[in-house]
Amino acid sequence: MAGQSSQTHVTETICAIATPPGVGGVGVIRVSGPLCAAIAKQVLGRPMPARKAQFARFKDADGETIDSGIAIMFEAPASFTGEDVLELQGHGGPQIMQMLMARIMGLGARAARPGEFSERAFLNNKLDLVQAEAIADLIESGTEASARAAQRSLDGLFSDQVNGLQKELIDLRVFVEAAMDFPDEEIDFLADSDVLEQLAGVDDRLHDLQEQAQQGQLLRDGIHIAIAGLPNAGKSSLLNALAGRESAIVTAIPGTTRDVLREHISLDGLPVHVSDTAGIRDSDCLVEAEGVRRARATFSAADLVLLVIDSSQPVEPQMALRAELPDNIPCIVVNNKIDLTAGKAGPDDKPLTVGVSAKTGQGLRDLVDLVKNTVGAAVSQEGVFSARTRHLDALRRTRDHVGAGALQLEQFNAPEILAEELRLAQKSLGEITGQFLPDDLLGAIFSSFCIGK
């Protein structure tokens, strides 16, 4: 595993409620650190054996019972954090949980920061940074596909590939730096080797990993789609058809949608944040005009725009809106209401154009496929692991260094610069699993976790 050391020297004991806020049948408090055994003896009235669940009464300082439930002690290093860990599983009432927290903190523990349990697990080499992030991704996953991807990262699928590439970079560094130790033979030594072929192979594998990570990032973060069009083009009907429920009000009255309506849906496991916007037109109504202004702002913030065209009406005035949409954002033209025109369902001859009927569902499958192809989402999520934007950035920088090093060797015969570029590539790649990571970035990553994890 890729922690910072074999084990951190922690003197503080931390505690947190590990179950969601509110009333529930079961509430769990997690404690980690050197005071766990002493806290267990005080709260439970007896020492706790390791890794054996026992029924117990949880008592306050006066010996009065606060709650009763199951207590489990995990002795270091055989625990999630690598430290002594105590878990108290009681009734999930907020007041009970707070009373137990106050009792434990009165015995020397402090409230944990968000993600501090996972951070200690990383620092104690119980898991690497990718796996720690996968825990948060698994908790926050909004689709079955994203949950499975997060579990694959937690199982080490992503880390294993990163570690394999790290080994290749290290072997290349050793080879190049060994050649530099023999200056009289350096040129022939490197020229006669297959260093350039090996660099090309590493770059190919980094490219493949980039593509896999891109799919994982899409499954984790999803995409933002804005639906645009003139009033009564069928924008809200399309949103309802994609969502599979009546999310938006649909009427024959133009301008029904005044504000931006946002809906979270899943397209074949891909999380999608859809924004249905007001019909674009000039209006003297202050409310509708504000809705149009918000619609335009939504287009600029989207990853993809669906321009909905009422195919039963003249197309040219509606297509004029295309020129008002951001040039840097992909746009799919959706010819809607083909049920009224006997139009062709599915992809059109024109690129990024599809015919659908939001009313009957014709062409919706083709629209979903076109959306996924446009944003680069794979047809199948088999084997996809969870990834984040920072992982993609690290992979990009790693490839940049490998490419720069190959160029220096091939064109300038500069092994010293190649060795330095390989060192920087190894450092960039190591940021993914946490081998090389600034402390401030590490803190930022774990601060985004939920408390108690």
VOVOTOR-26249 format. One record per residue (C-alpha): residue in one letter; residue number from 1; y negated, z negated, x. Coordinates in nm, 2 decimals. Layout:
<atoms>
[atom "A",NUM,[Y,Z,X]]
...
</atoms>
This chain:
<atoms>
[atom "M",1,[0.00,0.00,0.00]]
[atom "A",2,[-0.35,0.06,0.11]]
[atom "G",3,[-0.54,-0.27,0.09]]
[atom "Q",4,[-0.79,-0.38,0.35]]
[atom "S",5,[-0.56,-0.64,0.52]]
[atom "S",6,[-0.22,-0.80,0.48]]
[atom "Q",7,[-0.37,-1.07,0.26]]
[atom "T",8,[-0.72,-1.19,0.19]]
[atom "H",9,[-0.81,-1.55,0.27]]
[atom "V",10,[-0.93,-1.66,-0.08]]
[atom "T",11,[-1.04,-2.01,-0.13]]
[atom "E",12,[-1.18,-1.97,-0.48]]
[atom "T",13,[-0.96,-1.99,-0.79]]
[atom "I",14,[-1.06,-1.76,-1.08]]
[atom "C",15,[-0.98,-1.76,-1.45]]
[atom "A",16,[-1.05,-1.53,-1.75]]
[atom "I",17,[-0.94,-1.46,-2.10]]
[atom "A",18,[-0.71,-1.16,-2.06]]
[atom "T",19,[-0.69,-1.07,-2.43]]
[atom "P",20,[-0.96,-0.89,-2.63]]
[atom "P",21,[-1.24,-1.09,-2.80]]
[atom "G",22,[-1.19,-1.20,-3.16]]
[atom "V",23,[-0.92,-1.36,-3.36]]
[atom "G",24,[-0.55,-1.27,-3.28]]
[atom "G",25,[-0.21,-1.41,-3.30]]
[atom "V",26,[-0.18,-1.46,-2.93]]
[atom "G",27,[-0.45,-1.53,-2.67]]
[atom "V",28,[-0.38,-1.52,-2.29]]
[atom "I",29,[-0.57,-1.70,-2.01]]
[atom "R",30,[-0.50,-1.58,-1.66]]
[atom "V",31,[-0.57,-1.80,-1.35]]
[atom "S",32,[-0.54,-1.68,-0.99]]
[atom "G",33,[-0.59,-1.87,-0.66]]
[atom "P",34,[-0.49,-2.18,-0.46]]
[atom "L",35,[-0.56,-2.43,-0.74]]
[atom "C",36,[-0.31,-2.29,-0.98]]
[atom "A",37,[-0.04,-2.55,-0.92]]
[atom "A",38,[-0.28,-2.84,-0.95]]
[atom "I",39,[-0.44,-2.69,-1.26]]
[atom "A",40,[-0.10,-2.64,-1.42]]
[atom "K",41,[0.00,-3.00,-1.35]]
[atom "Q",42,[-0.33,-3.14,-1.50]]
[atom "V",43,[-0.33,-2.91,-1.81]]
[atom "L",44,[0.05,-2.92,-1.88]]
[atom "G",45,[0.12,-3.27,-1.76]]
[atom "R",46,[0.40,-3.16,-1.52]]
[atom "P",47,[0.46,-2.92,-1.23]]
[atom "M",48,[0.56,-2.57,-1.32]]
[atom "P",49,[0.87,-2.39,-1.17]]
[atom "A",50,[0.81,-2.04,-1.05]]
[atom "R",51,[0.87,-1.74,-1.27]]
[atom "K",52,[1.01,-1.94,-1.56]]
[atom "A",53,[0.85,-1.93,-1.90]]
[atom "Q",54,[0.82,-2.27,-2.06]]
[atom "F",55,[0.69,-2.41,-2.38]]
[atom "A",56,[0.41,-2.66,-2.32]]
[atom "R",57,[0.12,-2.84,-2.47]]
[atom "F",58,[-0.22,-2.76,-2.32]]
[atom "K",59,[-0.41,-3.09,-2.29]]
[atom "D",60,[-0.78,-3.17,-2.23]]
[atom "A",61,[-0.91,-3.43,-1.98]]
[atom "D",62,[-0.84,-3.72,-2.23]]
[atom "G",63,[-0.48,-3.61,-2.29]]
[atom "E",64,[-0.55,-3.46,-2.63]]
[atom "T",65,[-0.37,-3.14,-2.72]]
[atom "I",66,[-0.60,-2.83,-2.72]]
[atom "D",67,[-0.32,-2.59,-2.80]]
[atom "S",68,[0.05,-2.52,-2.74]]
[atom "G",69,[0.23,-2.21,-2.62]]
[atom "I",70,[0.40,-2.05,-2.33]]
[atom "A",71,[0.31,-2.12,-1.96]]
[atom "I",72,[0.43,-1.91,-1.67]]
[atom "M",73,[0.37,-1.97,-1.30]]
[atom "F",74,[0.40,-1.69,-1.04]]
[atom "E",75,[0.39,-1.81,-0.68]]
[atom "A",76,[0.23,-1.60,-0.40]]
[atom "P",77,[0.30,-1.34,-0.29]]
[atom "A",78,[0.52,-1.24,-0.58]]
[atom "S",79,[0.25,-1.20,-0.84]]
[atom "F",80,[0.01,-0.93,-0.96]]
[atom "T",81,[-0.28,-1.05,-0.74]]
[atom "G",82,[-0.06,-1.16,-0.45]]
[atom "E",83,[-0.19,-1.52,-0.50]]
[atom "D",84,[-0.05,-1.80,-0.71]]
[atom "V",85,[-0.10,-1.70,-1.07]]
[atom "L",86,[-0.08,-1.91,-1.39]]
[atom "E",87,[-0.07,-1.76,-1.73]]
[atom "L",88,[-0.12,-1.96,-2.05]]
[atom "Q",89,[-0.02,-1.79,-2.37]]
[atom "G",90,[-0.16,-1.97,-2.67]]
[atom "H",91,[-0.30,-1.90,-3.01]]
[atom "G",92,[-0.57,-1.63,-3.02]]
[atom "G",93,[-0.86,-1.82,-3.17]]
[atom "P",94,[-1.19,-1.78,-2.99]]
[atom "Q",95,[-1.27,-2.15,-3.00]]
[atom "I",96,[-0.93,-2.24,-2.86]]
[atom "M",97,[-0.96,-1.99,-2.58]]
[atom "Q",98,[-1.31,-2.12,-2.49]]
[atom "M",99,[-1.18,-2.48,-2.49]]
[atom "L",100,[-0.90,-2.39,-2.26]]
[atom "M",101,[-1.14,-2.20,-2.03]]
[atom "A",102,[-1.37,-2.50,-2.01]]
[atom "R",103,[-1.08,-2.72,-1.93]]
[atom "I",104,[-0.96,-2.49,-1.65]]
[atom "M",105,[-1.31,-2.45,-1.50]]
[atom "G",106,[-1.35,-2.82,-1.51]]
[atom "L",107,[-1.06,-2.84,-1.27]]
[atom "G",108,[-1.23,-2.62,-1.01]]
[atom "A",109,[-1.18,-2.26,-1.12]]
[atom "R",110,[-1.46,-2.03,-1.19]]
[atom "A",111,[-1.50,-1.74,-1.44]]
[atom "A",112,[-1.37,-1.42,-1.29]]
[atom "R",113,[-1.59,-1.11,-1.25]]
[atom "P",114,[-1.49,-0.79,-1.43]]
[atom "G",115,[-1.19,-0.64,-1.25]]
[atom "E",116,[-1.16,-0.93,-1.00]]
[atom "F",117,[-0.79,-0.98,-1.06]]
[atom "S",118,[-0.72,-0.61,-0.98]]
[atom "E",119,[-0.96,-0.63,-0.69]]
[atom "R",120,[-0.76,-0.91,-0.54]]
[atom "A",121,[-0.44,-0.72,-0.60]]
[atom "F",122,[-0.59,-0.43,-0.40]]
[atom "L",123,[-0.71,-0.65,-0.12]]
[atom "N",124,[-0.38,-0.82,-0.09]]
[atom "N",125,[-0.19,-0.49,-0.07]]
[atom "K",126,[-0.02,-0.52,-0.40]]
[atom "L",127,[-0.15,-0.18,-0.50]]
[atom "D",128,[-0.39,0.08,-0.36]]
[atom "L",129,[-0.72,0.18,-0.51]]
[atom "V",130,[-0.59,0.48,-0.70]]
[atom "Q",131,[-0.33,0.25,-0.87]]
[atom "A",132,[-0.59,-0.01,-0.94]]
[atom "E",133,[-0.81,0.24,-1.11]]
[atom "A",134,[-0.51,0.37,-1.30]]
[atom "I",135,[-0.48,0.03,-1.46]]
[atom "A",136,[-0.83,0.06,-1.61]]
[atom "D",137,[-0.76,0.42,-1.71]]
[atom "L",138,[-0.44,0.32,-1.88]]
[atom "I",139,[-0.62,0.05,-2.08]]
[atom "E",140,[-0.90,0.29,-2.18]]
[atom "S",141,[-0.69,0.60,-2.25]]
[atom "G",142,[-0.77,0.76,-2.58]]
[atom "T",143,[-0.48,1.00,-2.61]]
[atom "E",144,[-0.11,0.99,-2.54]]
[atom "A",145,[-0.15,1.25,-2.27]]
[atom "S",146,[-0.42,1.05,-2.09]]
[atom "A",147,[-0.21,0.74,-2.11]]
[atom "R",148,[0.09,0.92,-1.95]]
[atom "A",149,[-0.13,1.06,-1.68]]
[atom "A",150,[-0.27,0.71,-1.60]]
[atom "Q",151,[0.09,0.57,-1.59]]
[atom "R",152,[0.18,0.84,-1.34]]
[atom "S",153,[-0.11,0.74,-1.11]]
[atom "L",154,[-0.01,0.38,-1.15]]
[atom "D",155,[0.35,0.47,-1.05]]
[atom "G",156,[0.20,0.62,-0.73]]
[atom "L",157,[0.23,1.00,-0.80]]
[atom "F",158,[-0.13,1.07,-0.68]]
[atom "S",159,[-0.12,0.82,-0.39]]
[atom "D",160,[0.21,0.96,-0.25]]
[atom "Q",161,[0.05,1.31,-0.22]]
[atom "V",162,[-0.26,1.17,-0.06]]
[atom "N",163,[-0.06,0.97,0.18]]
[atom "G",164,[0.15,1.27,0.27]]
[atom "L",165,[-0.16,1.47,0.35]]
[atom "Q",166,[-0.30,1.18,0.55]]
[atom "K",167,[0.01,1.19,0.77]]
[atom "E",168,[-0.03,1.56,0.83]]
[atom "L",169,[-0.40,1.51,0.94]]
[atom "I",170,[-0.30,1.22,1.17]]
[atom "D",171,[-0.02,1.43,1.33]]
[atom "L",172,[-0.27,1.72,1.39]]
[atom "R",173,[-0.53,1.48,1.54]]
[atom "V",174,[-0.27,1.34,1.78]]
[atom "F",175,[-0.16,1.69,1.88]]
[atom "V",176,[-0.52,1.81,1.94]]
[atom "E",177,[-0.63,1.50,2.12]]
[atom "A",178,[-0.33,1.51,2.34]]
[atom "A",179,[-0.42,1.87,2.43]]
[atom "M",180,[-0.76,1.75,2.53]]
[atom "D",181,[-0.61,1.51,2.78]]
[atom "F",182,[-0.50,1.81,2.99]]
[atom "P",183,[-0.83,2.00,3.04]]
[atom "D",184,[-0.67,2.26,3.28]]
[atom "E",185,[-0.41,2.36,3.02]]
[atom "E",186,[-0.61,2.29,2.71]]
[atom "I",187,[-0.69,2.65,2.61]]
[atom "D",188,[-0.34,2.78,2.65]]
[atom "F",189,[-0.19,2.46,2.49]]
[atom "L",190,[-0.38,2.50,2.17]]
[atom "A",191,[-0.37,2.88,2.17]]
[atom "D",192,[0.01,2.89,2.20]]
[atom "S",193,[0.05,2.64,1.92]]
[atom "D",194,[0.05,2.69,1.54]]
[atom "V",195,[-0.25,2.46,1.49]]
[atom "L",196,[-0.44,2.72,1.28]]
[atom "E",197,[-0.13,2.78,1.06]]
[atom "Q",198,[-0.09,2.41,1.01]]
[atom "L",199,[-0.46,2.37,0.92]]
[atom "A",200,[-0.42,2.66,0.67]]
[atom "G",201,[-0.12,2.48,0.52]]
[atom "V",202,[-0.31,2.15,0.49]]
[atom "D",203,[-0.59,2.34,0.32]]
[atom "D",204,[-0.35,2.50,0.07]]
[atom "R",205,[-0.20,2.17,-0.02]]
[atom "L",206,[-0.54,2.01,-0.05]]
[atom "H",207,[-0.64,2.30,-0.29]]
[atom "D",208,[-0.33,2.24,-0.50]]
[atom "L",209,[-0.40,1.86,-0.51]]
[atom "Q",210,[-0.76,1.94,-0.61]]
[atom "E",211,[-0.64,2.15,-0.91]]
[atom "Q",212,[-0.40,1.87,-1.02]]
[atom "A",213,[-0.68,1.61,-0.99]]
[atom "Q",214,[-0.91,1.83,-1.19]]
[atom "Q",215,[-0.66,1.83,-1.47]]
[atom "G",216,[-0.63,1.45,-1.44]]
[atom "Q",217,[-1.01,1.41,-1.45]]
[atom "L",218,[-1.03,1.62,-1.77]]
[atom "L",219,[-0.76,1.41,-1.93]]
[atom "R",220,[-0.94,1.09,-1.83]]
[atom "D",221,[-1.30,1.18,-1.91]]
[atom "G",222,[-1.26,1.46,-2.17]]
[atom "I",223,[-1.52,1.72,-2.23]]
[atom "H",224,[-1.84,1.73,-2.44]]
[atom "I",225,[-1.87,2.01,-2.69]]
[atom "A",226,[-2.18,2.09,-2.90]]
[atom "I",227,[-2.16,2.30,-3.21]]
[atom "A",228,[-2.46,2.53,-3.26]]
[atom "G",229,[-2.56,2.78,-3.52]]
[atom "L",230,[-2.80,2.86,-3.81]]
[atom "P",231,[-2.79,2.65,-4.13]]
[atom "N",232,[-2.48,2.71,-4.34]]
[atom "A",233,[-2.29,2.89,-4.07]]
[atom "G",234,[-2.00,2.64,-4.12]]
[atom "K",235,[-2.06,2.41,-3.83]]
[atom "S",236,[-1.97,2.09,-4.01]]
[atom "S",237,[-1.67,2.26,-4.17]]
[atom "L",238,[-1.55,2.36,-3.82]]
[atom "L",239,[-1.59,2.00,-3.70]]
[atom "N",240,[-1.39,1.88,-4.00]]
[atom "A",241,[-1.12,2.14,-3.93]]
[atom "L",242,[-1.09,2.04,-3.56]]
[atom "A",243,[-1.09,1.67,-3.64]]
[atom "G",244,[-0.84,1.70,-3.92]]
[atom "R",245,[-1.05,1.49,-4.15]]
[atom "E",246,[-1.38,1.49,-4.35]]
[atom "S",247,[-1.61,1.36,-4.08]]
[atom "A",248,[-1.92,1.56,-4.18]]
[atom "I",249,[-2.07,1.62,-4.52]]
[atom "V",250,[-2.04,1.98,-4.62]]
[atom "T",251,[-2.25,2.14,-4.89]]
[atom "A",252,[-2.39,2.48,-4.98]]
[atom "I",253,[-2.74,2.34,-4.93]]
[atom "P",254,[-2.89,2.47,-4.59]]
[atom "G",255,[-3.00,2.18,-4.36]]
[atom "T",256,[-2.75,1.93,-4.49]]
[atom "T",257,[-2.70,1.80,-4.13]]
[atom "R",258,[-3.02,1.65,-4.01]]
[atom "D",259,[-2.90,1.43,-3.71]]
[atom "V",260,[-2.64,1.48,-3.44]]
[atom "L",261,[-2.30,1.38,-3.57]]
[atom "R",262,[-2.06,1.28,-3.29]]
[atom "E",263,[-1.68,1.27,-3.33]]
[atom "H",264,[-1.40,1.19,-3.08]]
[atom "I",265,[-1.10,1.41,-3.12]]
[atom "S",266,[-0.79,1.52,-2.93]]
[atom "L",267,[-0.71,1.89,-2.87]]
[atom "D",268,[-0.35,1.90,-2.74]]
[atom "G",269,[-0.40,1.57,-2.57]]
[atom "L",270,[-0.74,1.67,-2.42]]
[atom "P",271,[-1.01,1.41,-2.52]]
[atom "V",272,[-1.30,1.59,-2.67]]
[atom "H",273,[-1.64,1.45,-2.77]]
[atom "V",274,[-1.78,1.69,-3.03]]
[atom "S",275,[-2.14,1.69,-3.15]]
[atom "D",276,[-2.22,1.86,-3.48]]
[atom "T",277,[-2.59,1.95,-3.48]]
[atom "A",278,[-2.86,2.05,-3.73]]
[atom "G",279,[-2.89,2.42,-3.81]]
[atom "I",280,[-3.15,2.58,-3.58]]
[atom "R",281,[-3.45,2.70,-3.77]]
[atom "D",282,[-3.82,2.64,-3.80]]
[atom "S",283,[-3.90,2.38,-4.07]]
[atom "D",284,[-4.20,2.20,-4.20]]
[atom "C",285,[-3.99,1.90,-4.28]]
[atom "L",286,[-4.04,1.64,-4.01]]
[atom "V",287,[-3.69,1.50,-4.04]]
[atom "E",288,[-3.52,1.84,-4.01]]
[atom "A",289,[-3.76,1.94,-3.73]]
[atom "E",290,[-3.65,1.62,-3.54]]
[atom "G",291,[-3.29,1.71,-3.60]]
[atom "V",292,[-3.35,2.05,-3.45]]
[atom "R",293,[-3.51,1.90,-3.15]]
[atom "R",294,[-3.21,1.66,-3.10]]
[atom "A",295,[-2.98,1.95,-3.14]]
[atom "R",296,[-3.14,2.14,-2.85]]
[atom "A",297,[-3.12,1.83,-2.63]]
[atom "T",298,[-2.75,1.80,-2.72]]
[atom "F",299,[-2.68,2.16,-2.61]]
[atom "S",300,[-2.83,2.09,-2.26]]
[atom "A",301,[-2.60,1.79,-2.21]]
[atom "A",302,[-2.28,1.96,-2.32]]
[atom "D",303,[-1.99,2.10,-2.11]]
[atom "L",304,[-1.93,2.38,-2.37]]
[atom "V",305,[-2.12,2.51,-2.67]]
[atom "L",306,[-1.95,2.66,-2.98]]
[atom "L",307,[-2.20,2.91,-3.14]]
[atom "V",308,[-2.08,2.94,-3.50]]
[atom "I",309,[-2.16,3.27,-3.67]]
[atom "D",310,[-2.12,3.32,-4.05]]
[atom "S",311,[-1.94,3.65,-4.04]]
[atom "S",312,[-2.02,3.72,-4.41]]
[atom "Q",313,[-2.39,3.74,-4.32]]
[atom "P",314,[-2.58,3.98,-4.09]]
[atom "V",315,[-2.47,3.89,-3.74]]
[atom "E",316,[-2.76,4.00,-3.53]]
[atom "P",317,[-3.01,3.74,-3.65]]
[atom "Q",318,[-2.75,3.47,-3.58]]
[atom "M",319,[-2.66,3.60,-3.24]]
[atom "A",320,[-3.03,3.58,-3.14]]
[atom "L",321,[-2.97,3.20,-3.10]]
[atom "R",322,[-2.75,3.28,-2.80]]
[atom "A",323,[-3.05,3.35,-2.59]]
[atom "E",324,[-3.19,3.01,-2.67]]
[atom "L",325,[-2.88,2.82,-2.54]]
[atom "P",326,[-2.86,2.70,-2.17]]
[atom "D",327,[-2.75,2.98,-1.94]]
[atom "N",328,[-2.56,2.74,-1.71]]
[atom "I",329,[-2.33,2.61,-1.99]]
[atom "P",330,[-2.03,2.82,-2.12]]
[atom "C",331,[-2.06,2.94,-2.48]]
[atom "I",332,[-1.79,3.05,-2.71]]
[atom "V",333,[-1.90,3.26,-3.01]]
[atom "V",334,[-1.70,3.15,-3.32]]
[atom "N",335,[-1.70,3.41,-3.59]]
[atom "N",336,[-1.64,3.19,-3.89]]
[atom "K",337,[-1.56,3.26,-4.26]]
[atom "I",338,[-1.32,3.55,-4.18]]
[atom "D",339,[-1.14,3.45,-4.51]]
[atom "L",340,[-1.44,3.60,-4.69]]
[atom "T",341,[-1.46,3.92,-4.48]]
[atom "A",342,[-1.09,4.00,-4.41]]
[atom "G",343,[-1.19,3.97,-4.04]]
[atom "K",344,[-0.95,3.94,-3.75]]
[atom "A",345,[-0.83,3.59,-3.66]]
[atom "G",346,[-0.80,3.50,-3.30]]
[atom "P",347,[-0.96,3.64,-2.98]]
[atom "D",348,[-1.21,3.92,-3.01]]
[atom "D",349,[-1.25,4.22,-2.77]]
[atom "K",350,[-1.56,4.05,-2.65]]
[atom "P",351,[-1.51,3.77,-2.39]]
[atom "L",352,[-1.54,3.41,-2.52]]
[atom "T",353,[-1.54,3.53,-2.88]]
[atom "V",354,[-1.29,3.42,-3.15]]
[atom "G",355,[-1.25,3.47,-3.52]]
[atom "V",356,[-1.17,3.17,-3.74]]
[atom "S",357,[-1.18,3.03,-4.09]]
[atom "A",358,[-1.27,2.67,-4.09]]
[atom "K",359,[-1.17,2.66,-4.46]]
[atom "T",360,[-0.82,2.80,-4.43]]
[atom "G",361,[-0.75,2.72,-4.06]]
[atom "Q",362,[-0.70,3.08,-3.96]]
[atom "G",363,[-0.77,3.13,-3.59]]
[atom "L",364,[-0.81,2.76,-3.51]]
[atom "R",365,[-0.51,2.76,-3.27]]
[atom "D",366,[-0.67,3.05,-3.08]]
[atom "L",367,[-1.00,2.86,-3.07]]
[atom "V",368,[-0.83,2.55,-2.92]]
[atom "D",369,[-0.66,2.77,-2.65]]
[atom "L",370,[-0.98,2.94,-2.57]]
[atom "V",371,[-1.16,2.61,-2.53]]
[atom "K",372,[-0.90,2.48,-2.30]]
[atom "N",373,[-0.89,2.79,-2.09]]
[atom "T",374,[-1.27,2.79,-2.07]]
[atom "V",375,[-1.29,2.44,-1.93]]
[atom "G",376,[-0.99,2.48,-1.71]]
[atom "A",377,[-0.75,2.25,-1.89]]
[atom "A",378,[-0.38,2.33,-1.83]]
[atom "V",379,[-0.16,2.43,-2.12]]
[atom "S",380,[0.09,2.16,-2.03]]
[atom "Q",381,[0.01,1.81,-1.90]]
[atom "E",382,[0.35,1.77,-1.76]]
[atom "G",383,[0.32,1.59,-1.42]]
[atom "V",384,[-0.06,1.55,-1.45]]
[atom "F",385,[-0.19,1.22,-1.31]]
[atom "S",386,[-0.51,1.04,-1.38]]
[atom "A",387,[-0.81,1.11,-1.15]]
[atom "R",388,[-1.18,1.05,-1.13]]
[atom "T",389,[-1.49,1.23,-1.02]]
[atom "R",390,[-1.50,1.04,-0.69]]
[atom "H",391,[-1.15,1.16,-0.61]]
[atom "L",392,[-1.25,1.52,-0.66]]
[atom "D",393,[-1.56,1.46,-0.44]]
[atom "A",394,[-1.34,1.31,-0.16]]
[atom "L",395,[-1.10,1.61,-0.18]]
[atom "R",396,[-1.38,1.86,-0.16]]
[atom "R",397,[-1.53,1.69,0.15]]
[atom "T",398,[-1.18,1.67,0.31]]
[atom "R",399,[-1.14,2.04,0.26]]
[atom "D",400,[-1.48,2.11,0.40]]
[atom "H",401,[-1.40,1.92,0.72]]
[atom "V",402,[-1.06,2.09,0.76]]
[atom "G",403,[-1.23,2.43,0.71]]
[atom "A",404,[-1.50,2.35,0.96]]
[atom "G",405,[-1.25,2.23,1.22]]
[atom "A",406,[-1.05,2.55,1.18]]
[atom "L",407,[-1.36,2.76,1.23]]
[atom "Q",408,[-1.46,2.57,1.54]]
[atom "L",409,[-1.11,2.63,1.70]]
[atom "E",410,[-1.07,2.99,1.60]]
[atom "Q",411,[-1.42,3.12,1.68]]
[atom "F",412,[-1.55,2.88,1.94]]
[atom "N",413,[-1.24,2.74,2.10]]
[atom "A",414,[-1.39,2.39,2.05]]
[atom "P",415,[-1.10,2.14,2.03]]
[atom "E",416,[-1.34,1.84,2.06]]
[atom "I",417,[-1.52,1.94,1.75]]
[atom "L",418,[-1.19,2.01,1.57]]
[atom "A",419,[-1.07,1.66,1.65]]
[atom "E",420,[-1.39,1.51,1.51]]
[atom "E",421,[-1.37,1.72,1.19]]
[atom "L",422,[-1.01,1.60,1.15]]
[atom "R",423,[-1.12,1.24,1.19]]
[atom "L",424,[-1.38,1.29,0.92]]
[atom "A",425,[-1.13,1.47,0.70]]
[atom "Q",426,[-0.89,1.17,0.74]]
[atom "K",427,[-1.17,0.93,0.66]]
[atom "S",428,[-1.28,1.13,0.34]]
[atom "L",429,[-0.92,1.15,0.22]]
[atom "G",430,[-0.87,0.78,0.29]]
[atom "E",431,[-1.15,0.69,0.05]]
[atom "I",432,[-0.92,0.79,-0.24]]
[atom "T",433,[-0.66,0.52,-0.18]]
[atom "G",434,[-0.91,0.28,-0.04]]
[atom "Q",435,[-0.82,0.30,0.33]]
[atom "F",436,[-1.18,0.38,0.42]]
[atom "L",437,[-1.44,0.27,0.16]]
[atom "P",438,[-1.78,0.10,0.17]]
[atom "D",439,[-1.79,-0.25,0.02]]
[atom "D",440,[-2.07,-0.16,-0.22]]
[atom "L",441,[-1.87,0.13,-0.36]]
[atom "L",442,[-1.56,-0.10,-0.39]]
[atom "G",443,[-1.77,-0.35,-0.59]]
[atom "A",444,[-1.90,-0.07,-0.82]]
[atom "I",445,[-1.55,0.05,-0.89]]
[atom "F",446,[-1.41,-0.29,-0.99]]
[atom "S",447,[-1.72,-0.39,-1.18]]
[atom "S",448,[-1.64,-0.12,-1.44]]
[atom "F",449,[-1.31,-0.29,-1.52]]
[atom "C",450,[-1.27,-0.53,-1.82]]
[atom "I",451,[-1.28,-0.90,-1.76]]
[atom "G",452,[-0.93,-1.05,-1.71]]
[atom "K",453,[-0.78,-0.75,-1.54]]
</atoms>
